[in-house]
Amino acid sequence: MINVSVQKDEIRVLGHSGYAPPGQDIVCAAVSTLTQGLIASIEGLTGDRPDYTIAPGVFILKIKDLSEKSKLLVDSFFLGICGVASTHPDYVRLV
């Protein structure tokens, strides 16, 4: 199960979906694409330098000091992750 927590000052995405074996897991691929796309978009489009951690099964992004442009990108990430959670509720949970 991937647990996603969006708080006032940080986003946490923790765990593995278990939908399919590694390399074949479309749920994991969707969540990974959203998290990596968020960082690439913030860095490439806003000039912000976000404080984040990415490791297997772990994504943590501090969002307290981001610009308004970056916050809009975070909102877009949240809409995407909600879509994945709604179509795969047994594998992605918003906490």
C-alpha positions as CSV (number, residue, x, y, z in Angstrom):
1,M,0.0,0.0,0.0
2,I,1.2,3.5,-0.9
3,N,0.3,6.0,1.8
4,V,0.1,9.7,0.7
5,S,-0.1,12.4,3.3
6,V,-0.4,16.1,2.2
7,Q,0.1,18.4,5.1
8,K,0.5,22.2,5.4
9,D,4.3,22.0,5.4
10,E,5.1,18.7,3.6
11,I,4.0,15.9,1.3
12,R,4.9,12.3,2.2
13,V,4.5,9.3,-0.2
14,L,5.5,6.1,1.6
15,G,5.4,2.4,0.7
16,H,5.0,0.2,-2.3
17,S,1.7,-0.6,-4.0
18,G,2.0,-4.3,-4.3
19,Y,-0.2,-4.2,-7.4
20,A,2.3,-6.2,-9.5
21,P,5.9,-7.4,-9.4
22,P,8.6,-4.7,-9.6
23,G,9.0,-3.5,-13.2
24,Q,5.4,-4.4,-14.0
25,D,3.6,-2.3,-11.4
26,I,1.5,0.4,-13.2
27,V,0.3,1.9,-9.9
28,C,3.9,2.4,-8.7
29,A,4.8,3.8,-12.1
30,A,2.0,6.3,-12.0
31,V,2.8,7.5,-8.4
32,S,6.6,7.7,-9.3
33,T,5.8,9.7,-12.4
34,L,3.7,12.2,-10.4
35,T,6.4,12.6,-7.7
36,Q,9.3,12.9,-10.0
37,G,7.4,15.2,-12.3
38,L,6.5,17.4,-9.4
39,I,10.2,17.9,-8.5
40,A,11.2,18.4,-12.2
41,S,8.4,21.0,-12.7
42,I,9.2,22.9,-9.5
43,E,12.9,23.1,-10.4
44,G,12.4,23.7,-14.1
45,L,9.5,26.1,-14.1
46,T,9.7,28.2,-10.9
47,G,13.4,28.5,-10.0
48,D,12.6,27.2,-6.5
49,R,15.0,24.7,-5.0
50,P,12.8,22.3,-3.0
51,D,13.9,20.4,0.0
52,Y,13.0,16.7,-0.8
53,T,14.0,13.1,-0.3
54,I,13.6,10.4,-2.9
55,A,14.5,6.8,-2.1
56,P,12.8,3.4,-2.8
57,G,9.4,3.6,-1.2
58,V,10.0,7.1,0.1
59,F,9.2,10.6,-1.2
60,I,9.2,13.6,1.2
61,L,8.8,17.2,0.0
62,K,8.9,20.2,2.3
63,I,6.4,22.7,0.9
64,K,6.4,25.3,3.6
65,D,8.7,27.8,1.8
66,L,7.6,27.3,-1.8
67,S,6.6,30.1,-4.2
68,E,3.0,30.5,-5.3
69,K,3.9,28.9,-8.7
70,S,5.3,25.9,-6.9
71,K,2.2,25.6,-4.7
72,L,0.1,25.5,-7.9
73,L,2.2,22.6,-9.1
74,V,1.7,20.9,-5.7
75,D,-2.1,21.3,-6.2
76,S,-1.7,19.7,-9.7
77,F,0.2,16.8,-8.1
78,F,-2.5,16.4,-5.5
79,L,-5.2,16.1,-8.2
80,G,-3.2,13.5,-10.0
81,I,-2.5,11.4,-6.9
82,C,-6.2,11.6,-6.0
83,G,-7.0,10.2,-9.4
84,V,-4.7,7.3,-8.9
85,A,-6.1,6.7,-5.4
86,S,-9.7,6.7,-6.7
87,T,-9.0,4.2,-9.5
88,H,-6.8,2.0,-7.3
89,P,-8.0,2.4,-3.7
90,D,-6.6,-1.0,-2.6
91,Y,-3.1,0.2,-3.5
92,V,-3.0,4.0,-2.8
93,R,-4.4,5.6,0.2
94,L,-4.7,9.3,1.2
95,V,-4.0,9.6,4.9
